[in-house]
Amino acid sequence: MQHAPPDLPLPSLIRRWLLHRRRFRHRNADVPTKPRLFVGAAGLLGLGKGRLSFPGQTGRRFNQKFSYCLVDRSASSKPSSVVFGNAAVSRTAKFTPLLSNPKLDTFYYVELLGISVGGSRVPGVAASLFKLDPIGNGGVIIDSGTSVTRLVRPAYIAMRDAFRVGAKSLKRAPDYSLFDTCFDLSHQNEVKVPTVVLHFRGADVSLPATNYLIPVDTNGKFCFAFAGTMSGLSIIGNIQQQGFRVVYDLMGSRVGFAPRGFKNEDPARR
């Protein structure tokens, strides 16, 4: 297993804050300065595993394959994209098997084995915390409709504490909404933050810094974009998926992650 370097620079995130000091824009709505984090929608496309979802009803036509690439929520220069059929499968994607849960057959379950912060595996984040049991409880799902990744609380606390240690040089700021690890970067031109890698079975997914340290106001406050949950179900949300082409190969019963999903995208496929 290869480890990412222990720290990542965050210049683009800071520049984005400086560029959008007055207002962060989400394509259809302003990101509010009050603790209502994510608003605005133009419509809804059901992409779950259920029979009534779009993939469920059109599976044969598209060989049970689709993928999407989500832009940063503050970006306005390009739209997110979704691709159906064989063209949806990226050649650079790293794949992990999909798990089956008869109790909830509409969700995409995967096996999360652990998490690394700053180049080292977090000891308190064990695979057993994310286990899907025989009667369908627990587990980890990939969900494009959930913004912030939720981890079962023991795993989240261990990960959060490891990140705080690695980011101890940054000035802390008060909590914000569901975020309990925030920083005041208002007077910074560039900062370095610990790397974060999600270790799925067969696929190590290294997150860009912008996928886990996000602006929450117009005054330079950034927060660690993970949260804990008292539910046994952990969810990988869309902030952590931003910029990746997330590939769903239902025929092969696998889901993949291709970094820089827009960079090598064929415009004809959008």
C-alpha positions, -999 to 999 in steps of 0.1 A, spaced: 0 0 0 13 34 -9 9 63 14 3 99 3 26 125 16 17 135 52 6 171 43 -12 187 14 -10 224 5 -43 242 4 -36 272 -19 -66 267 -42 -90 266 -14 -77 298 1 -77 315 -33 -113 305 -38 -122 321 -5 -104 353 -15 -121 353 -49 -155 347 -34 -152 368 -3 -186 384 -7 -205 352 -15 -200 315 -22 -222 303 -50 -239 269 -54 -252 269 -89 -288 276 -79 -285 292 -45 -261 312 -23 -244 292 5 -259 309 36 -238 324 63 -262 309 89 -258 272 99 -280 260 70 -251 245 51 -264 232 18 -294 246 -1 -306 248 -37 -316 221 -62 -328 221 -98 -343 186 -98 -339 151 -86 -326 120 -105 -329 87 -86 -297 67 -90 -302 41 -63 -303 3 -68 -340 0 -64 -363 -11 -93 -379 23 -95 -346 42 -99 -334 54 -133 -306 28 -135 -332 2 -123 -356 10 -151 -330 15 -179 -303 -11 -168 -305 -33 -199 -302 -3 -223 -271 10 -206 -255 -23 -197 -261 -15 -160 -233 11 -160 -233 48 -151 -209 73 -136 -210 109 -124 -185 136 -116 -196 163 -91 -181 198 -92 -171 217 -61 -203 232 -46 -188 267 -49 -178 263 -86 -197 280 -113 -176 275 -144 -187 240 -153 -217 217 -145 -215 183 -129 -219 154 -154 -234 120 -156 -227 93 -181 -246 61 -189 -235 30 -207 -200 15 -214 -185 50 -218 -192 56 -181 -164 33 -170 -132 52 -165 -99 34 -173 -82 51 -144 -108 41 -118 -99 20 -88 -127 -4 -80 -141 -19 -48 -167 -47 -47 -203 -38 -40 -219 -56 -11 -255 -69 -9 -279 -60 18 -313 -77 13 -327 -55 41 -320 -22 22 -315 -31 -14 -316 5 -27 -282 15 -12 -247 9 -26 -228 -8 2 -190 -11 2 -163 -24 25 -143 3 43 -112 -12 59 -97 18 75 -86 55 71 -52 71 70 -45 107 82 -11 123 75 3 92 59 -5 68 87 -34 45 94 -55 57 123 -54 29 149 -89 36 162 -105 32 128 -110 -6 125 -128 -25 97 -150 -41 124 -166 -7 130 -180 -7 95 -191 -43 93 -224 -51 76 -239 -78 98 -259 -108 86 -293 -92 93 -284 -60 74 -274 -36 101 -243 -14 100 -221 -11 69 -210 18 47 -228 32 17 -218 56 -11 -245 82 -14 -245 112 -38 -275 127 -20 -258 131 14 -234 161 16 -212 154 46 -196 120 52 -209 104 84 -188 78 102 -199 58 132 -189 79 162 -159 58 175 -143 59 140 -151 96 136 -136 106 169 -104 87 162 -101 102 127 -109 137 139 -84 136 167 -57 124 143 -65 153 120 -64 178 149 -29 166 158 -17 170 123 -33 204 119 -22 218 153 -3 247 137 -36 261 124 -56 286 144 -87 269 157 -122 285 154 -155 278 171 -176 249 160 -201 254 131 -234 236 127 -225 198 127 -188 205 124 -167 203 155 -132 209 140 -129 244 124 -101 268 117 -96 305 112 -76 309 80 -86 345 73 -50 358 73 -35 328 55 -24 328 19 -15 291 19 -16 263 45 -7 227 47 -31 201 61 -28 164 68 -37 140 39 -68 118 42 -70 84 25 -101 61 26 -90 25 24 -117 4 7 -112 -32 -2 -91 -31 -34 -91 7 -36 -72 34 -17 -89 67 -23 -67 97 -16 -89 128 -11 -79 163 -23 -77 188 6 -107 207 -8 -128 175 -2 -124 176 35 -115 212 46 -143 235 33 -153 271 37 -184 277 58 -187 315 59 -173 345 41 -148 354 69 -122 327 63 -136 299 85 -129 264 72 -142 232 88 -132 195 87 -160 181 65 -168 149 84 -192 142 112 -201 114 136 -233 95 137 -250 74 164 -265 53 137 -247 21 128 -247 31 92 -218 51 78 -222 72 47 -196 85 22 -212 118 11 -209 140 -20 -183 165 -6 -158 137 -4 -167 125 -39 -162 159 -56 -139 159 -85 -138 121 -88 -156 102 -115 -176 77 -94 -183 47 -116 -211 22 -109 -207 -10 -127 -237 -29 -115 -231 -58 -140 -197 -63 -124 -210 -56 -89 -184 -29 -82 -180 8 -78 -149 27 -88 -132 61 -81 -112 79 -108 -94 111 -95 -95 143 -116 -127 130 -132 -132 161 -154 -96 165 -165 -95 136 -190 -132 136 -198 -143 134 -234 -166 165 -239 -188 143 -262 -197 122 -233 -212 150 -212 
